[in-house]
Amino acid sequence: MSQSGDDSRETTTTASTPPTSKVVGVRRLKEVMAKPASTRIFTVANQKGGVGKTTTTVNIAAALSMGGLRVLVIDLDPQGNASTALGVPHRDNAGIYEVLMGSHEISTVVQKVAGFPALDCISSNTSLANAEINLVSMVARELQLKEALETISVNYDYIFIDCPPSLGLLTVNAFAAAKELLIPIQAEYYALEGLSQLLETYAVVKKRLNPTINLSTILLTMFDGRTRLANDVAANVRAHFPNELIDIPIPRAVRVSEAPSYNQTVMTYDPLSPGAIAYMQVAREIAERGKAKDESTIDSTFNSNVVSIHYKKDGEIA
């Protein structure tokens, strides 16, 4: 397939390079993304499972890091899928569970993610499944994560907290610690049905624990534009949340699902795939929405030092 010189150029791998099981080198974009005025802390939540919370978390985080921003992912799901996708150990090592229990300082459990300029992860581990029970007897149990994050949040531009598919104490901790809520919604009826319960929890936490949290971002995932249902769901969400919705649906794509089996995000596994392009566009939109008003905060010395890859989709630049 031929590519013109007008196509936008984004990442470090050439289009002819097939996906491999190992990330080589550091992935960067040619155009730096806008920095926020202060650290943006997102909780990525939806009590319905299988809607793309973890996939959304790791791919947006990876894209923002490729754009020159400092990003931290906190894997608060006992399944540890975010840790797997980012390729960090998460079986027997200390992670977010030890931080919640107070046995480790949060700075001691941060792990560097290979292949990215500034992407860190605090992993889940097998002990996290016990956290819901062990937190019950603790004083200020809903604020354990918030207090821990206060010591390191200044080191990052973005922090993403990947929540379990429930509305238990782990998710409430994430709500209490975050400044913004990002809700991935699968383009199916059941996903919409469960949204009201999540919004009720959000309202309670906002009233009693964290008045500053804001529902800032809604994203449609696993979107199949060929079906009437997907388009109906999109129209419904668009009507009810016109300001919160990032109107760039994430398509249902095989490459997005395959990437974690190689301990990668789709941003490095297959950066030319439709899923990777969509997540890159979403990440850039998030960065634009949250950028500092003073453009001088953007680091103009960002070193792209990349081999170009050409993105082109409906004439739009990712």
N, C-alpha and C positions, 0 to 999 in steps of 0.2 A: 504494500500500500504506500503510495507516494505521499509526501508531506511537504507543505509549502513553508517558506521562510516566515510567513505571517502567523504560524501557529505559535501558541504560547509555550514557553519552555519552563519546566518546573523542577525535575529532580535529577539525581545523579546517574541513573542507569539508562543506557541507550535502549531504544525501542526493540532492537534486534536481540537483546540479551534475554534469554529465557529465565523464568523464575528458578531459583535454586533453594536448597534447604539451608543455606548459610548466608547471613548478611555480611557483605564485605565492604569495608570503608564506612564513611559517615554520610548519611543522606541529608542534603540541604536543598532548599529552593533557591532559585536565582533572585527572587524578589522577597525581601524580608517582610514578615507580617507586622502589623502595627502592635506596639506594646500598650497594655492597659495602664491607666494612671496608678493603680494599685493592684495587689494580688486579687485575682478573681477565683473564688472557690466554688466549684460546681458540685452539686450532688446529682448523680444520674440515677433516677429512680423510677420504678413502675412495679407494683406488686405482682403484676402478671408476668410469668416466666416466658422466655423465648421471644421477647419483643425486640431484642438487639441492644440491651443496656451495655453489656460488656463490649460487644463489637463496636458500638458507638463510642464508648469511653476510650478504648485503646487507639482507635483509628483517628479520632479527632485530636487526642493527645499527641500521637505520632506526627500528624500533619502540622500542628502548631510548633512542635519542636523542630521540625524540618524548616519551619519559617523563621527560625532564629530565636524562639521564645523558650524560656525556662519553664519546664512542665514537670509536675509530679502526679503520678497515678497512685491512688490508695485502693487496694483490693480489699473491700470490706465484705466480700461474698465468700463464705466457707468453701464453696466449690473451687475457688482459686483460678477461674478461667482467665481473668485479666492477667494474672501472673504468668500463666502458660503462654498467652499470646505475646507477651513482652519478653519471653525467654528468660525469666529470672527464677532462681530456685525458690520453692515454696512448700516443700514437704516437711522438713525437719528443722529448718532455720527459724530464728526469731522473726516475728513480723508484727502486724498491726494488733494481733491478740495480746502480745506481751505489753504493748503500749497501753492498751485499754485496761489491762490488769495492773499497770503501774510497775511492772518488774523491769522494764527497759525504757530508756529515754528514746524519744521518737527519732532523734538524729542518728542513733546507732543502728537502726534497722533499715535505713534508706539504701537501696541498691541502684547502681547505674545500669541503664538499659543499653546494650551494645548496639552500635550502628546509628546512633542519633547524637546530635550535638549537645543537647542538654535535656535529656529525658530520664527521670528517676522513677522508681517504683517502691512502694512499701507493700510487701506481699502479704497474701493470706497464708495460713497454714492449717494443718489438720485440727489444731486446738481451737480454731475460731468457731467451730461448731458448738463449743461449750460456752461461748461468750454470752449468749442470751440468758443462760441460767446463772452464770457467775456475776453478771452485772446487776442482777436484781437486788442483791443485798448491799450494794455499794452506795455511798453517799454521792449525791449529784451524778447518778448513773447516766443520765442523758447528756452530760456535758464532758465526759471523759475525752472524747475525740477533739472537741472544740478547744479544751485547755491544752492538749498536746500540740495541736496545730499552731497555736499562737507563738510557739518558740521557733518555728521554721518557716512559716508562711512568707516571711519577708524575702526568703531566698528564691522565690518562684514568681513567675508571671501568672501561671495558671495551675490550679490544683483540681483534679477530678477524683471524686469518690464514687467508686462503683459499688452499688448497693445490692444486697440479696433480694430475691423476688418475694419479699414479705414486708410487713409494716411493723416489725418487732423493734427491739431496743437498738439493734445495729443500725437500722434505717433511721430511727429517731435521732441517734447520735450523729449520723450524717447530716440530717436536716438541721440540727442544732449548730453544727460546725460550719455550714455552708453560707455563702452570701447569695447564691443563685441556685435555682432548681432547673435541671434539664430533664425533660420527659420524652423518651423515645416511644412512639406509638406505632404499633404494627398496623398496617392498612387493612384491618379486619374488624368485624363488628364487636367481637368479644373484647378487644383491646379498648374500644371506646367505652364499653359498659363498665370496665374496671376503673376508668379514669376518675369517676366521681368519688370513689372511695379514697383514692390517692389524694385528691384535692381537699377532701375533708381532713385528712391527716396533716396536710400542708397548712391548712387554716388553723388547726389547733396548735401546731408547733409555732407558727408565726405569732399567734396570740399569747402563748404562755412561755415559750422558751427562746425564740429567736425572731424578734420583731423586724430584723433587717433582711431576712431572707426574701427573695423575690423570684416568682415564677417568670423567668426571662426567656426560656428557650423550649420550644416543642419541635420535634423532628419526626417525620414520617419515615418508617423503615420497612424493608421487605415489600417495596411498592411494585406492583405489576400494573402498569398503565393500560394493559389490554383488557382488564376486567372492570365491569361497571362498579362492583363493590369497592374496589380500591379508590376509584375516582369519587364515589359517593362519600367515603370516609374522609378523603382529602378535602372535599368541598365542605363537609361538616366541621372539620377542625379549622379550616380556613375562616369559616363564618364566625365561630365562637372565639377563636384566638388569633385574630388578624395580626396583632403586633408581636406575639410570642412565636408564632410559627416561622421557621426558616423554610421557605417554600422551595426547597431543593430536595425532593424525595430520594431516599436511598433505595436503589433498585434491588430486587431479589437477585443475587448474583452468586454463582458457584465459587468464584475466586475469593470472595469475602469469607465464605464458610471454610474453604480449604486452608487459608493462611495460618490459623492457629495450630494446625497439625505440624507445621514447620517451625513452630515457636516464633511466628512473625505476625505483624499486622499486614493488611493488604497493601499498605503504603509502600512496603518494600518487597512483598511477595509478587505483586503484579501491579505496578503503579499506573499502567495504561488501561487497566480494567475499568468498566463503568462504575463499579463500587468505589474504587480508589479515587476516581475523578470526582464523584459526588461528595465523598467525605472531604476531599481537598477543598472543594467549593464551600462546603458547610463550615469548615475550620476557618477559611478566610472571611466568611461572613460573620462568624462569631468574633473574630479579631477586629473586624471593622466596627461592629456594634459597640465593642468595649474599649476602643482605642482612646488614648489620652487626647484631650482637646488640644494640648500643645504638641504639635507634630515633632518638635525637637527631641521628644523623649524616645523617638525611634532611633536605633543605633545605625547610623549611616555607614559605619565601618564594617558592617557585617560581611564576612568573607564567604562569597558564594562558592568559589573554587569547585565548580561542578562540571560534569558532562551533561549535556542537555538531553531532555526527553521532550517530545512534542505532544502537547495535549490539544485536542480540538474537539469541541462538542457543541454543535448548533451555533458555531460562530462565537461562543463565549469563552472568556479566559478564566481558568480555574482560580 
